[in-house]
Amino acid sequence: MPTKNRFVQAVGVAAIVGIAFWAISWGLGAFSRILQTVVYFVRFVLLPYSWQIALAVGVLYLLFAAVTSSRNA
């Protein structure tokens, strides 16, 4: 049952807006922590091995191309 008291309505609107801002802040904070983890992984784990990863991907693609083209011949 909605109330007709303007003060109670204002307190309810303020509470809803406050909770919405808190939820947005929590979501952005979680997204920021996830993004920091990804950046750390790329910078300190993936990049030092980029040459080896590129070489492995190239060799795997070469093997894949050899297998798929031999089936068509």
OpenMM code with the backbone's topology and positions (N, CA, C; nanometers):
from openmm import Vec3, app, unit

residues = "MET PRO THR LYS ASN ARG PHE VAL GLN ALA VAL GLY VAL ALA ALA ILE VAL GLY ILE ALA PHE TRP ALA ILE SER TRP GLY LEU GLY ALA PHE SER ARG ILE LEU GLN THR VAL VAL TYR PHE VAL ARG PHE VAL LEU LEU PRO TYR SER TRP GLN ILE ALA LEU ALA VAL GLY VAL LEU TYR LEU LEU PHE ALA ALA VAL THR SER SER ARG ASN ALA".split()
positions = [
    Vec3(0.0841, -0.1179, 0.0000),
    Vec3(0.0000, 0.0000, 0.0000),
    Vec3(0.0884, 0.1240, 0.0000),
    Vec3(0.0850, 0.2029, -0.1054),
    Vec3(0.1702, 0.3208, -0.1124),
    Vec3(0.1264, 0.4261, -0.0104),
    Vec3(0.2278, 0.4962, 0.0387),
    Vec3(0.2006, 0.6014, 0.1362),
    Vec3(0.1861, 0.7357, 0.0655),
    Vec3(0.1115, 0.8261, 0.1247),
    Vec3(0.0911, 0.9593, 0.0662),
    Vec3(0.1808, 1.0631, 0.1323),
    Vec3(0.2587, 1.0206, 0.2310),
    Vec3(0.3482, 1.1122, 0.3006),
    Vec3(0.4700, 1.1399, 0.2114),
    Vec3(0.4894, 1.2665, 0.1765),
    Vec3(0.5987, 1.3041, 0.0853),
    Vec3(0.7354, 1.2767, 0.1475),
    Vec3(0.7498, 1.2923, 0.2771),
    Vec3(0.8781, 1.2667, 0.3424),
    Vec3(0.9155, 1.1199, 0.3317),
    Vec3(0.8200, 1.0321, 0.3554),
    Vec3(0.8458, 0.8879, 0.3455),
    Vec3(0.8774, 0.8500, 0.2014),
    Vec3(0.8085, 0.9107, 0.1060),
    Vec3(0.8378, 0.8844, -0.0340),
    Vec3(0.9785, 0.9310, -0.0708),
    Vec3(1.0179, 1.0483, -0.0206),
    Vec3(1.1516, 1.1002, -0.0495),
    Vec3(1.2590, 1.0107, 0.0104),
    Vec3(1.2363, 0.9618, 0.1317),
    Vec3(1.3335, 0.8709, 0.1941),
    Vec3(1.3427, 0.7413, 0.1137),
    Vec3(1.2303, 0.6919, 0.0644),
    Vec3(1.2315, 0.5702, -0.0167),
    Vec3(1.3059, 0.5897, -0.1480),
    Vec3(1.2831, 0.7017, -0.2145),
    Vec3(1.3537, 0.7305, -0.3400),
    Vec3(1.5031, 0.7442, -0.3135),
    Vec3(1.5405, 0.8138, -0.2052),
    Vec3(1.6820, 0.8293, -0.1722),
    Vec3(1.7465, 0.6934, -0.1425),
    Vec3(1.6736, 0.6067, -0.0744),
    Vec3(1.7270, 0.4734, -0.0448),
    Vec3(1.7456, 0.3924, -0.1722),
    Vec3(1.6487, 0.3995, -0.2626),
    Vec3(1.6594, 0.3251, -0.3889),
    Vec3(1.7760, 0.3767, -0.4721),
    Vec3(1.7912, 0.5089, -0.4799),
    Vec3(1.9022, 0.5661, -0.5563),
    Vec3(2.0359, 0.5301, -0.4915),
    Vec3(2.0406, 0.5345, -0.3590),
    Vec3(2.1642, 0.4972, -0.2890),
    Vec3(2.2028, 0.3523, -0.3139),
    Vec3(2.1047, 0.2631, -0.3079),
    Vec3(2.1316, 0.1216, -0.3341),
    Vec3(2.1740, 0.1011, -0.4795),
    Vec3(2.1124, 0.1746, -0.5712),
    Vec3(2.1501, 0.1627, -0.7128),
    Vec3(2.2947, 0.2072, -0.7341),
    Vec3(2.3323, 0.3204, -0.6732),
    Vec3(2.4710, 0.3655, -0.6863),
    Vec3(2.5682, 0.2677, -0.6210),
    Vec3(2.5294, 0.2109, -0.5072),
    Vec3(2.6158, 0.1121, -0.4416),
    Vec3(2.6343, -0.0110, -0.5310),
    Vec3(2.5260, -0.0553, -0.5949),
    Vec3(2.5346, -0.1716, -0.6834),
    Vec3(2.6213, -0.1417, -0.8054),
    Vec3(2.6067, -0.0216, -0.8617),
    Vec3(2.6899, 0.0170, -0.9761),
    Vec3(2.8362, 0.0227, -0.9355),
    Vec3(2.8632, 0.0785, -0.8192),
    Vec3(3.0004, 0.0865, -0.7697),
    Vec3(3.0585, -0.0526, -0.7484),
    Vec3(2.9801, -0.1431, -0.6902),
    Vec3(3.0275, -0.2789, -0.6665),
    Vec3(3.0559, -0.3493, -0.7995),
    Vec3(2.9665, -0.3316, -0.8969),
    Vec3(2.9861, -0.3952, -1.0276),
    Vec3(3.1089, -0.3422, -1.0993),
    Vec3(3.1289, -0.2103, -1.0965),
    Vec3(3.2475, -0.1535, -1.1611),
    Vec3(3.3758, -0.1965, -1.0902),
    Vec3(3.3701, -0.2072, -0.9581),
    Vec3(3.4870, -0.2543, -0.8842),
    Vec3(3.5223, -0.3980, -0.9200),
    Vec3(3.4212, -0.4828, -0.9314),
    Vec3(3.4448, -0.6222, -0.9699),
    Vec3(3.5014, -0.6299, -1.1112),
    Vec3(3.4450, -0.5520, -1.2028),
    Vec3(3.4951, -0.5489, -1.3400),
    Vec3(3.6397, -0.5002, -1.3436),
    Vec3(3.6710, -0.4001, -1.2612),
    Vec3(3.8076, -0.3471, -1.2557),
    Vec3(3.9060, -0.4527, -1.2051),
    Vec3(3.8662, -0.5293, -1.1026),
    Vec3(3.9551, -0.6349, -1.0519),
    Vec3(3.9764, -0.7443, -1.1560),
    Vec3(3.8718, -0.7793, -1.2291),
    Vec3(3.8858, -0.8807, -1.3349),
    Vec3(3.9781, -0.8298, -1.4444),
    Vec3(3.9604, -0.7046, -1.4830),
    Vec3(4.0445, -0.6459, -1.5874),
    Vec3(4.1902, -0.6370, -1.5430),
    Vec3(4.2145, -0.6038, -1.4164),
    Vec3(4.3515, -0.5985, -1.3657),
    Vec3(4.4157, -0.7369, -1.3704),
    Vec3(4.3383, -0.8399, -1.3409),
    Vec3(4.3909, -0.9766, -1.3471),
    Vec3(4.4288, -1.0134, -1.4902),
    Vec3(4.3437, -0.9773, -1.5856),
    Vec3(4.3729, -1.0069, -1.7263),
    Vec3(4.4975, -0.9317, -1.7714),
    Vec3(4.5087, -0.8039, -1.7339),
    Vec3(4.6256, -0.7237, -1.7714),
    Vec3(4.7517, -0.7833, -1.7108),
    Vec3(4.7458, -0.8242, -1.5833),
    Vec3(4.8623, -0.8860, -1.5202),
    Vec3(4.9022, -1.0142, -1.5940),
    Vec3(4.8030, -1.0971, -1.6282),
    Vec3(4.8324, -1.2222, -1.6970),
    Vec3(4.8985, -1.1961, -1.8316),
    Vec3(4.8433, -1.1015, -1.9080),
    Vec3(4.8993, -1.0724, -2.0400),
    Vec3(5.0395, -1.0144, -2.0281),
    Vec3(5.0584, -0.9223, -1.9353),
    Vec3(5.1868, -0.8522, -1.9263),
    Vec3(5.2988, -0.9400, -1.8721),
    Vec3(5.2718, -1.0163, -1.7666),
    Vec3(5.3792, -1.0878, -1.6994),
    Vec3(5.3849, -1.2360, -1.7306),
    Vec3(5.2804, -1.2927, -1.7879),
    Vec3(5.2803, -1.4360, -1.8190),
    Vec3(5.2832, -1.4594, -1.9692),
    Vec3(5.1974, -1.3905, -2.0427),
    Vec3(5.1834, -1.4178, -2.1854),
    Vec3(5.2923, -1.3506, -2.2689),
    Vec3(5.3202, -1.2235, -2.2444),
    Vec3(5.4156, -1.1504, -2.3282),
    Vec3(5.5590, -1.2046, -2.3227),
    Vec3(5.6095, -1.2470, -2.2072),
    Vec3(5.7458, -1.3018, -2.2098),
    Vec3(5.7601, -1.4260, -2.2982),
    Vec3(5.6509, -1.4959, -2.3218),
    Vec3(5.6557, -1.6162, -2.4041),
    Vec3(5.5900, -1.5945, -2.5401),
    Vec3(5.5784, -1.4710, -2.5841),
    Vec3(5.5060, -1.4430, -2.7080),
    Vec3(5.5739, -1.5065, -2.8298),
    Vec3(5.7064, -1.5063, -2.8346),
    Vec3(5.7757, -1.5659, -2.9471),
    Vec3(5.7483, -1.7164, -2.9541),
    Vec3(5.7563, -1.7837, -2.8402),
    Vec3(5.7307, -1.9277, -2.8376),
    Vec3(5.5848, -1.9585, -2.8717),
    Vec3(5.4919, -1.8756, -2.8227),
    Vec3(5.3503, -1.8975, -2.8525),
    Vec3(5.3242, -1.8784, -3.0016),
    Vec3(5.3827, -1.7737, -3.0606),
    Vec3(5.3648, -1.7497, -3.2043),
    Vec3(5.4225, -1.8646, -3.2860),
    Vec3(5.5363, -1.9148, -3.2457),
    Vec3(5.5979, -2.0270, -3.3162),
    Vec3(5.5112, -2.1520, -3.3042),
    Vec3(5.4586, -2.1791, -3.1859),
    Vec3(5.3739, -2.2970, -3.1658),
    Vec3(5.2450, -2.2861, -3.2470),
    Vec3(5.1839, -2.1681, -3.2486),
    Vec3(5.0616, -2.1503, -3.3262),
    Vec3(5.0908, -2.1677, -3.4753),
    Vec3(5.2042, -2.1168, -3.5221),
    Vec3(5.2415, -2.1338, -3.6620),
    Vec3(5.2625, -2.2794, -3.6985),
    Vec3(5.3293, -2.3534, -3.6116),
    Vec3(5.3530, -2.4963, -3.6380),
    Vec3(5.2211, -2.5731, -3.6363),
    Vec3(5.1337, -2.5416, -3.5408),
    Vec3(5.0041, -2.6091, -3.5360),
    Vec3(4.9212, -2.5783, -3.6600),
    Vec3(4.9251, -2.4541, -3.7063),
    Vec3(4.8520, -2.4197, -3.8284),
    Vec3(4.9120, -2.4922, -3.9488),
    Vec3(5.0435, -2.5024, -3.9543),
    Vec3(5.1086, -2.5738, -4.0635),
    Vec3(5.0665, -2.7204, -4.0645),
    Vec3(5.0633, -2.7834, -3.9460),
    Vec3(5.0196, -2.9229, -3.9384),
    Vec3(4.8722, -2.9369, -3.9773),
    Vec3(4.7884, -2.8450, -3.9313),
    Vec3(4.6468, -2.8480, -3.9653),
    Vec3(4.6271, -2.8325, -4.1160),
    Vec3(4.7007, -2.7395, -4.1757),
    Vec3(4.6890, -2.7188, -4.3200),
    Vec3(4.7372, -2.8405, -4.3965),
    Vec3(4.8421, -2.9045, -4.3486),
    Vec3(4.8928, -3.0242, -4.4173),
    Vec3(4.7909, -3.1381, -4.4101),
    Vec3(4.7299, -3.1563, -4.2951),
    Vec3(4.6335, -3.2668, -4.2780),
    Vec3(4.5081, -3.2405, -4.3604),
    Vec3(4.4557, -3.1184, -4.3562),
    Vec3(4.3329, -3.0912, -4.4293),
    Vec3(4.3541, -3.0883, -4.5795),
    Vec3(4.4703, -3.0435, -4.6272),
    Vec3(4.4927, -3.0414, -4.7718),
    Vec3(4.5230, -3.1810, -4.8250),
    Vec3(4.5786, -3.2697, -4.7435),
    Vec3(4.6067, -3.4048, -4.7919),
    Vec3(4.4777, -3.4840, -4.8086),
    Vec3(4.3734, -3.4499, -4.7349),
    Vec3(4.2463, -3.5205, -4.7493),
    Vec3(4.1784, -3.4819, -4.8797),
    Vec3(4.1975, -3.3593, -4.9249),
    Vec3(4.1322, -3.3137, -5.0464),
    Vec3(4.2040, -3.3616, -5.1731),
    Vec3(4.3301, -3.3986, -5.1621),
    Vec3(4.4086, -3.4370, -5.2798),
    Vec3(4.3818, -3.5789, -5.3246),
] * unit.nanometer
topology = app.Topology()
chain = topology.addChain("A")
for resn in residues:
    res = topology.addResidue(resn, chain)
    for name in ("N", "CA", "C"):
        topology.addAtom(name, app.Element.getBySymbol(name[0]), res)
